[in-house]
Amino acid sequence: MLNSSEISRYQRDGFLPRLGLLSKNQAADCRRNFGQIERASSKTLVRFEWAHLFFAWAYDLATQPALLDAVESLLGPEIVIWGSLITNKPPRSEYHFAWHQDSAFCKFVGSAPALTAWVALTESTLENGCLKVLPESQRTELAHTADDSEFNILRQNQSVTAPVDLTKSKNIVLRAGEMSIQDMALLHTSNANQSDSPRTGFIVRFSTPEIKATDYPIIRARGSRACRHLTLWEPPVSNDLERGLQGRDGLLETLGRIRNAPVSDYSA
Ligand SMILES: O=C(O)CCC(=O)C(=O)O
């Protein structure tokens, strides 16, 4: 569990920068598992959503006891996972994330508390485009607009428009296996990868059963409160690549039908 000074720091700043989670070898194993998905897809994937629903290794990562302990310290004992995203910046590529608040485009979370864990599967440095955050920015919701940059990895290409003082922003440099935790409303960005190796992060999105009904599949990570308004999924039990990728394609198709717009991943 987090200690009281970590909890106060999170409540004040909106993030915790550097927490140990996996060993270097465990992080490398997870990166290798993602590499297998890339090879099976025959493309370099820049973003890959929902791995925790279809691959046991990704579910295990998203529900590591130390990760859930940290989340429980901040959200309480009832925890749901509503999303995961692997972000993978290829070496020397222009892919980046514009300044944004996740809360601006996740209205379905409603007033439920929500946070994101960002787990480094490779080291995450200034050179390869680590996460950068603006402390205390979680208190104000800012206006966003579409940003038509081809290399903004955000699905809706969003970018904050309100003038903000970014001089107080902080880089979150992590070793492979470390993680940071951010409030969903914290303003953040990350620059392009100027190094010779990929930069890969595994993002897990947490909330509580108070989350509004959503068409997203939800995994209960801790607790037992009734969640009848949510679509609860069972954890995946296998790492079979073909079955996992097929299942995920099916989910993307279903979400595309519900939204009447194709839902797909970006590949480089
Ligand atoms: O992986 C990154 O560098 C940033 C991810 C991010 O901003 C997001 O998923 O909202």
The ligand as a MOL file (V3000), in Angstrom:
LIG
                    3D

  0  0  0     0  0            999 V3000
M  V30 BEGIN CTAB
M  V30 COUNTS 10 9 0 0 0
M  V30 BEGIN ATOM
M  V30 1 O 2.5610 6.7650 -23.5570 0
M  V30 2 C 2.6530 7.9760 -23.5640 0
M  V30 3 O 3.7120 8.5540 -23.7990 0
M  V30 4 C 1.4700 8.8540 -23.2380 0
M  V30 5 C 0.1840 8.1100 -23.1330 0
M  V30 6 C -0.9930 9.0180 -22.9950 0
M  V30 7 O -0.8690 10.2060 -22.9780 0
M  V30 8 C -2.3500 8.4880 -22.8780 0
M  V30 9 O -2.5880 7.3030 -23.1430 0
M  V30 10 O -3.2470 9.2650 -22.5240 0
M  V30 END ATOM
M  V30 BEGIN BOND
M  V30 1 2 1 2
M  V30 2 1 2 3
M  V30 3 1 2 4
M  V30 4 1 4 5
M  V30 5 1 5 6
M  V30 6 2 6 7
M  V30 7 1 6 8
M  V30 8 2 8 9
M  V30 9 1 8 10
M  V30 END BOND
M  V30 END CTAB
M  END
